Each structure stands twice: as structure tokens, then as C-alpha cells.
Amino acid sequence: MARWFLFLLAILMGAALVVAYAWQINPDEPINAAPESLRIDYKTDYVLMVAEIYHQDGDIDQTLKRLTDLEIGSPLELVDEVIRFAEQEGYKHDDLVKMWALRDGIARVTLDVEQPSS
């Protein structure tokens, strides 16, 4: 019985030392990666999430803010890039339809800005 007690005590002490070392002595420092360093599959997933929100609320201004928060360049170019990737990778038809609708909404706003009304 004493052997089991000593064994469990050693395990608990070892675990406590590991936690103390990891949290107090040598904790990991968080690293913020630049958005442009994201892989294309992560960019595609992010744009798909934005497209799903846009599909629900139709708020193009908020959608553009979400896409420009990535700081990856033009939202229209980003959406075009991820649509090509999604089609190549065989994303579901419903997801592609939402991304195309997002692209059309962005293109409409971009055209309105580029062509001032007379």
C-alpha cells in the first residue's frame, strides 16, 4: 500500500513541477502572425464564414470591414482567389453559392464607388 502511495505522490509532484515550470519559469510568449501569412485554406474558411454572415444579414459595409480587417489587400481580389481555391478543392455547392453572392455584393459596391453618379 505504501508503494502505491509513494508512486502516486511522485506522479503528482512531477505534474506540479511541470505545471510550475510551464506557467511560471518558462511560459510561452504568444506570437501574432500577420494575416497575409495565412495559408489559402484558412483564408478560404475565413471568407466562407464572412459569406455566411453576409448571406444572413446582407450588410455589405460590415462584410467589407470584416474582409479589410485581414489586411490582405482588395476584398474583391481576396474573394476571387479563395473562390478559385474552393472550386479546385471541391467545396460544397451551397458554400460556393454563398461565396459567389459575396463576390457579387462586393463587386456591386466597388462599381458604385468607381462610377460616380452624374
SULHUSUL-V255176 format. One line per field, one symbol per residue. phi: phi as a letter, one per 40 degrees, with the letter a starting at -180 (. if undefined). psi: psi as a letter, one per 40 degrees, with the letter a starting at -180 (. if undefined). Layout:
# SULHUSUL-V255176
phi: ???
psi: ???
This chain:
# SULHUSUL-V255176
phi: .ccccccccccccccccccccccbcbccccbcccdcccccccccccccccccccccbgccccccccccccfbhcdccccdcccdcccccgccdcccccccccccccccccccccbccb
psi: dddddddddddddddddddddddddgiihihhiideeiiddddddddddddddddddegddddddddeddfeahddddddddddddddefiiddddddddddddddddddddddgii.
